[in-house]
Amino acid sequence: MYIYEVKGYYYDSVSGKYYNNYDGTTYSNEVTGIMAMIIGIIVGIIGFIGCGVNYPIYKKLLAKGKSKYAFEIVELAREISEN
């Protein structure tokens, strides 16, 4: 078994893996974790943009719905309170 140091990692020629000299994790595990974090950040940013776009639309639809049914709600409330 030959072990070579490459860019702060140790290369094991038998297994063909790069190992971190601190905790034994492989180089590919660290790259996978970094890629997952980057993808998570991108998905989060897309989610924030979606919320920012949809909130004004929601407020307009809510106001339109309230104005559409406000008269009927007030009439029903009066009808209930009179009985």
Buried (B, 14 or more C-beta within 10 A) or exposed (E): EEEEEEEEBBBBEEEEBBBBEEEEBBBEBEEEEEEEEEEEEEEEEEEEEEEEEEEEEEEEEEEEEEEEEEEEEEEEEEEEEEE
